[in-house]
Amino acid sequence: MPTPKHLLIVYHSQSGSTSRMAEAVIRGARHADIDNVEVRVRDALEASEDDVLWADGYLFGTPENFGYMSGALKYFFDRIYYPCLDRIGGRPYSLFVRAGNDGTGALTSIARITAGLAIREVQEPVLFVGDFAESRLVECEELGMAMAAGLDAGIF
């Protein structure tokens, strides 16, 4: 059996909406048809540079707070940025965002940091704006599944 790939899912949720999105992402990433990907899930306040260095790819989730990513996700990036700089370049990532406004501030702020880390966005973010719609959780599940399948197949 080939060496397993590693997918790290880091997210933060205050009200629970982003947690529901994360649960769907995790379900998709752990889909039964994908056997060669190990998934590690961390709250943004707990994730470490060791987690980041362990992973072959990343899924980041955040609510939009004050037109920006959550403070917890920003704190995660603050803690891992310099220890991981020049060590993870080229690795794939994608995002899921629960936005009360339009989400652009959260997306833009994360894009600046990920550009500095030289990791590459490989899928469009899943962005929930306005009222939470359970029916859209399938998009989160598909995001997790696509990232895990892409790692498993060597596409990313």
ZIWO-V567699 format. One record per residue. N is the residue number from 1. RES is the residue in three letters. PSI is psi in radians with two decimals (999 if undefined). D_CENTER is the distance of its C-alpha to the mean C-alpha in whole Angstrom. Layout:
N & RES & PSI & D_CENTER
N & RES & PSI & D_CENTER
This chain:
1 & MET & 2.38 & 27
2 & PRO & 2.78 & 24
3 & THR & 2.28 & 22
4 & PRO & 2.60 & 19
5 & LYS & 2.76 & 16
6 & HIS & 2.23 & 13
7 & LEU & 2.15 & 9
8 & LEU & 2.22 & 7
9 & ILE & 2.05 & 5
10 & VAL & 2.23 & 6
11 & TYR & 2.92 & 7
12 & HIS & 2.51 & 10
13 & SER & 2.30 & 13
14 & GLN & -0.89 & 16
15 & SER & -0.25 & 18
16 & GLY & -0.36 & 16
17 & SER & -0.77 & 15
18 & THR & -0.55 & 11
19 & SER & -0.72 & 12
20 & ARG & -0.66 & 14
21 & MET & -0.79 & 11
22 & ALA & -0.73 & 9
23 & GLU & -0.71 & 12
24 & ALA & -0.72 & 12
25 & VAL & -0.80 & 9
26 & ILE & -0.77 & 10
27 & ARG & -0.81 & 14
28 & GLY & -0.75 & 13
29 & ALA & -0.52 & 11
30 & ARG & 0.39 & 14
31 & HIS & 2.47 & 17
32 & ALA & -0.48 & 20
33 & ASP & -0.10 & 21
34 & ILE & 1.76 & 18
35 & ASP & -0.25 & 20
36 & ASN & 0.47 & 19
37 & VAL & 2.15 & 15
38 & GLU & 2.25 & 15
39 & VAL & 2.25 & 12
40 & ARG & 2.27 & 11
41 & VAL & 2.28 & 10
42 & ARG & 2.44 & 10
43 & ASP & 2.55 & 11
44 & ALA & -0.49 & 10
45 & LEU & -0.25 & 14
46 & GLU & -0.40 & 14
47 & ALA & 2.51 & 12
48 & SER & 3.02 & 14
49 & GLU & -0.60 & 15
50 & ASP & -0.70 & 16
51 & ASP & -0.78 & 13
52 & VAL & -0.77 & 11
53 & LEU & -0.53 & 15
54 & TRP & -0.60 & 15
55 & ALA & 2.59 & 12
56 & ASP & -0.27 & 12
57 & GLY & 2.87 & 9
58 & TYR & 2.54 & 5
59 & LEU & 2.15 & 2
60 & PHE & 2.36 & 2
61 & GLY & 2.46 & 5
62 & THR & 2.62 & 8
63 & PRO & 2.79 & 12
64 & GLU & 2.10 & 14
65 & ASN & 2.09 & 17
66 & PHE & 0.65 & 20
67 & GLY & 0.45 & 18
68 & TYR & 2.99 & 16
69 & MET & 2.90 & 12
70 & SER & 2.65 & 13
71 & GLY & -0.59 & 15
72 & ALA & -0.73 & 13
73 & LEU & -0.67 & 10
74 & LYS & -0.74 & 13
75 & TYR & -0.69 & 15
76 & PHE & -0.90 & 12
77 & PHE & -0.67 & 12
78 & ASP & -0.73 & 16
79 & ARG & -0.57 & 16
80 & ILE & -0.23 & 15
81 & TYR & -1.11 & 15
82 & TYR & -0.68 & 19
83 & PRO & -0.46 & 19
84 & CYS & -0.18 & 16
85 & LEU & 2.36 & 18
86 & ASP & 0.26 & 20
87 & ARG & -0.24 & 18
88 & ILE & 0.15 & 15
89 & GLY & 2.43 & 16
90 & GLY & -0.24 & 15
91 & ARG & 2.59 & 12
92 & PRO & 2.66 & 10
93 & TYR & 2.88 & 6
94 & SER & 3.02 & 5
95 & LEU & 2.67 & 5
96 & PHE & 2.31 & 6
97 & VAL & 2.30 & 9
98 & ARG & 1.91 & 12
99 & ALA & 2.40 & 15
100 & GLY & -0.54 & 19
101 & ASN & -2.03 & 20
102 & ASP & -0.11 & 19
103 & GLY & -0.18 & 15
104 & THR & -0.62 & 16
105 & GLY & -0.74 & 16
106 & ALA & -0.81 & 13
107 & LEU & -0.76 & 12
108 & THR & -0.75 & 15
109 & SER & -0.68 & 14
110 & ILE & -0.69 & 11
111 & ALA & -0.64 & 12
112 & ARG & -0.75 & 15
113 & ILE & -0.78 & 13
114 & THR & -0.52 & 11
115 & ALA & -0.72 & 15
116 & GLY & -0.63 & 17
117 & LEU & -0.18 & 14
118 & ALA & 0.53 & 15
119 & ILE & 2.72 & 12
120 & ARG & 2.31 & 12
121 & GLU & 2.18 & 10
122 & VAL & -0.13 & 11
123 & GLN & 2.66 & 11
124 & GLU & 2.48 & 12
125 & PRO & 2.62 & 9
126 & VAL & 2.08 & 10
127 & LEU & 2.02 & 12
128 & PHE & 2.03 & 14
129 & VAL & 2.43 & 17
130 & GLY & -2.54 & 20
131 & ASP & 2.44 & 21
132 & PHE & 2.25 & 19
133 & ALA & 1.91 & 20
134 & GLU & -0.63 & 19
135 & SER & -0.37 & 20
136 & ARG & -0.10 & 17
137 & LEU & -0.40 & 15
138 & VAL & -0.56 & 16
139 & GLU & -0.65 & 14
140 & CYS & -0.75 & 11
141 & GLU & -0.73 & 12
142 & GLU & -0.64 & 13
143 & LEU & -0.85 & 9
144 & GLY & -0.76 & 9
145 & MET & -0.75 & 12
146 & ALA & -0.71 & 12
147 & MET & -0.81 & 10
148 & ALA & -0.75 & 12
149 & ALA & -0.68 & 15
150 & GLY & -0.71 & 14
151 & LEU & -0.80 & 14
152 & ASP & -0.71 & 17
153 & ALA & -0.12 & 19
154 & GLY & 0.28 & 18
155 & ILE & -0.64 & 17
156 & PHE & 999 & 15
